[in-house]
Amino acid sequence: MKYSFADLVKIMQRLRSKDGCPWDRKQTTQSLLPYLIEESSEFIDAAQANDKAHMCEELGDVLFQVVFHSQVASERGDFDIDDVTDAICAKMMRRHPHVFGNSHVKNADEVSKRWEEIKAMEKNNEEMKDKSVMDKVSRSMPTLARAQDMGRRAAKNGFDWKGNEPVFAKVHEEFNEFLEEYKKSTEEDPNRDRMEEEFGDLLFTLCHLARHVGLNAETALNRATHKFDARFRTLEKLAKAKYAEKSLQELSPEELLALWSEAKAEANQKSGY
């Protein structure tokens, strides 16, 4: 026997009932927000590791959070899980007229363009006339993702570079501006504020570059972070095997670099590079 989505909804209702779980009963929308972020992040970790078993488990945890939030809202009389399901089904059918209607599209780019047109038609023009395009960018997104989404929305409104080469040039320009501020720093005047501003400009431009070449900046940084984490753990194991009597802090830069190269080679061998 397999449990169904309806079973999950009933389990959630029982957990929130008078004879349910005290912890679940005391939760609110605000108190649950960190768990929604946490569970989403854990699914991303599993997906990036291509760990299918954990992907299934973590998606279940994300789904549980959706049902949890819906139950809390239902108890307040705001909406329930059926409203959530109805709204997303209606939206997907409305925004895919080439699938559920009589429209025709040639490719994925045309689908994206049509999607934005339909979204614009759905909005109340009077309500939106004094709002900025940037109002649509979530302030709760990770910073790199938010920066890239800002660039994407600006580009959809005509504010963008034409082609990739100008973006590469802008990255070099921003790097040189950061380097210039760095060279001005001294022990008496570290110039932190200007350096931070220029470094931020460099990161922001790199997010634009990621968008232009079809990459996701947040995913790319996550991948690099996971790679560093795995290689550093390998370095630690190699150091214990080779320098059992020393801590990492006692090793020379040359010894650490040699261990790092060995860890990289081991990782590349495992990945087939």
C-alpha positions in Angstrom: 0.0 0.0 0.0 1.2 3.5 -0.9 0.1 6.6 0.9 -1.4 9.3 -1.3 -1.4 13.1 -1.4 -4.9 13.0 0.3 -3.3 10.9 3.1 -0.6 13.6 3.6 -3.3 16.3 4.0 -5.2 14.2 6.5 -2.0 13.5 8.5 -1.3 17.3 8.6 -4.9 18.0 9.8 -4.4 15.4 12.5 -1.1 16.9 13.6 -2.7 20.3 14.0 -5.9 19.0 15.7 -6.6 19.4 19.4 -5.3 15.8 20.1 -2.4 16.3 17.7 1.2 17.3 18.2 1.9 20.3 20.5 4.9 21.4 18.4 3.0 21.3 15.1 0.0 23.1 16.7 2.0 26.0 17.9 3.6 26.8 14.5 2.7 29.9 12.4 3.5 30.9 8.9 6.4 33.0 10.1 7.8 30.3 12.4 7.7 27.8 9.5 9.6 30.0 6.9 13.1 28.8 8.0 12.0 25.2 7.5 10.8 25.8 4.0 14.1 27.4 3.1 16.0 24.6 4.8 14.1 21.8 3.1 14.4 23.4 -0.3 18.1 23.8 0.2 18.5 20.1 1.2 16.7 19.0 -2.0 19.1 21.2 -4.0 22.0 19.5 -2.3 20.6 16.1 -3.1 19.9 17.0 -6.7 23.4 18.4 -7.2 24.9 15.2 -5.8 22.5 13.2 -8.1 21.4 11.3 -4.9 18.1 10.0 -6.2 17.0 8.4 -2.9 17.6 11.7 -1.0 16.0 13.7 -3.8 12.8 11.8 -3.3 13.0 12.2 0.5 13.7 15.9 0.4 11.0 16.6 -2.1 8.6 15.0 0.3 9.9 17.3 3.0 9.3 20.3 0.7 5.8 19.0 -0.1 5.1 18.6 3.6 6.0 22.3 4.1 3.5 23.3 1.4 0.8 21.3 3.0 1.8 22.6 6.5 1.5 26.3 5.3 -1.8 25.6 3.6 -3.2 24.0 6.8 -2.2 27.0 8.9 -3.8 29.3 6.3 -6.9 27.2 6.2 -7.4 27.5 10.0 -7.2 31.3 9.7 -9.8 31.2 6.9 -7.4 32.5 4.3 -7.1 29.6 1.8 -6.6 25.8 1.9 -4.6 23.2 0.0 -7.4 22.8 -2.5 -7.2 26.5 -3.3 -3.5 26.3 -3.7 -3.9 23.3 -6.1 -6.7 24.9 -8.0 -4.8 28.2 -8.5 -1.6 26.5 -9.8 -3.5 24.2 -12.1 -5.5 27.1 -13.5 -2.4 29.2 -13.9 -0.4 26.4 -15.7 -3.3 25.8 -18.1 -3.8 29.5 -18.8 -0.1 30.1 -19.4 0.3 27.1 -21.7 -2.3 27.8 -24.4 -0.1 25.9 -26.9 -0.7 22.8 -24.8 -4.2 23.2 -23.4 -5.6 25.5 -26.1 -5.3 26.3 -29.8 -2.1 28.4 -29.9 1.1 27.3 -31.6 4.7 28.1 -30.7 7.9 27.3 -32.6 10.4 26.8 -29.8 11.2 27.3 -26.1 12.1 31.0 -26.6 8.7 31.7 -28.0 7.1 29.9 -25.0 9.0 32.2 -22.6 8.0 35.3 -24.6 4.3 34.2 -24.6 4.5 33.4 -20.9 5.5 36.9 -20.1 2.8 38.4 -22.3 0.2 36.3 -20.6 1.5 37.3 -17.2 1.3 40.9 -18.2 -2.3 40.5 -19.4 -3.3 38.9 -16.0 -2.1 41.9 -14.1 -4.4 44.8 -13.3 -2.9 47.7 -15.2 -4.3 50.3 -12.8 -2.8 48.4 -9.9 0.6 48.0 -11.5 1.0 51.4 -13.2 3.0 53.0 -10.3 5.1 49.9 -9.5 8.6 49.1 -10.5 9.7 46.0 -12.5 12.0 45.4 -9.6 9.0 45.0 -7.2 8.7 41.5 -8.7 12.1 40.5 -7.5 11.8 38.6 -4.2 13.9 40.1 -1.4 14.1 36.6 0.2 16.1 35.1 -2.6 19.7 34.3 -2.1 21.7 37.4 -3.1 23.3 35.9 -6.3 20.0 34.6 -7.5 18.3 38.0 -6.7 21.0 39.8 -8.6 20.6 37.6 -11.7 16.8 37.9 -11.5 17.1 41.7 -11.5 19.2 41.5 -14.6 16.8 39.2 -16.3 13.8 41.5 -15.5 15.7 44.6 -16.7 16.7 42.8 -19.9 13.0 41.8 -20.6 12.3 45.6 -20.5 15.1 46.4 -23.0 17.9 47.3 -20.6 20.7 45.0 -21.4 23.9 44.5 -23.4 23.7 43.3 -27.0 25.6 40.1 -27.1 28.1 38.5 -24.7 31.3 40.4 -25.6 30.3 43.7 -24.0 29.5 41.8 -20.7 33.0 40.2 -20.8 34.5 43.7 -21.3 32.4 45.0 -18.3 33.7 42.2 -16.1 37.2 43.2 -16.9 36.3 46.9 -16.3 34.8 46.1 -12.9 37.8 43.9 -11.9 40.2 46.7 -12.8 38.2 49.2 -10.8 38.3 46.9 -7.8 42.0 46.3 -8.3 42.6 50.1 -8.4 40.8 50.6 -5.0 42.7 47.6 -3.6 46.1 49.2 -4.6 45.0 52.4 -2.8 44.6 50.6 0.5 47.2 51.0 3.2 47.6 49.8 6.8 46.5 53.3 7.9 43.7 53.5 5.5 42.5 50.1 4.4 39.9 51.7 2.0 37.3 49.0 2.9 34.2 50.8 1.9 35.3 51.6 -1.7 36.8 48.1 -2.1 33.6 46.5 -1.0 31.5 48.7 -3.4 33.7 47.8 -6.3 33.8 44.1 -5.4 30.0 44.1 -5.2 29.9 45.7 -8.7 32.2 42.9 -10.0 30.0 40.2 -8.5 26.9 41.8 -9.9 28.4 41.9 -13.3 29.4 38.3 -13.1 25.8 37.5 -12.4 24.9 39.3 -15.7 27.6 37.3 -17.5 26.1 34.0 -16.1 22.7 35.0 -17.5 24.1 35.9 -20.9 25.9 32.6 -21.4 22.9 30.6 -20.1 24.2 29.7 -16.6 22.7 30.1 -13.1 25.1 32.1 -10.9 23.6 30.6 -7.7 23.9 27.1 -8.9 27.4 27.6 -10.2 28.6 29.0 -6.8 26.8 26.2 -5.0 28.6 23.7 -7.2 32.0 25.3 -6.6 31.3 25.4 -2.8 30.4 21.7 -2.7 33.5 20.9 -4.8 35.8 22.9 -2.4 34.1 21.2 0.6 34.7 17.7 -0.8 38.3 18.4 -1.8 39.2 20.0 1.6 37.8 17.0 3.4 40.0 14.8 1.2 42.9 17.1 2.0 42.3 16.6 5.7 42.2 12.8 5.3 45.4 12.8 3.3 47.1 15.1 5.9 46.2 12.7 8.7 47.6 9.7 6.7 50.8 11.5 5.7 51.5 13.8 8.7 49.8 12.1 11.6 51.9 14.0 14.2 51.0 17.4 12.8 47.8 19.5 12.6 46.9 21.4 9.5 48.0 24.6 11.1 51.5 23.2 11.5 52.0 22.3 7.9 53.9 24.6 5.6 52.2 26.3 2.6 54.1 24.0 0.3 52.9 20.9 2.1 49.3 22.1 2.1 49.5 22.9 -1.6 50.9 19.5 -2.4 48.1 17.9 -0.5 45.5 20.1 -2.3 46.9 19.0 -5.6 46.7 15.4 -4.5 43.1 15.9 -3.4 42.2 17.5 -6.8 43.8 14.6 -8.7 41.8 12.1 -6.6 38.6 14.0 -7.2 39.2 14.2 -10.9 40.0 10.5 -11.1 36.7 9.7 -9.3 34.7 12.0 -11.7 36.5 10.6 -14.8 38.2 13.8 -15.8 
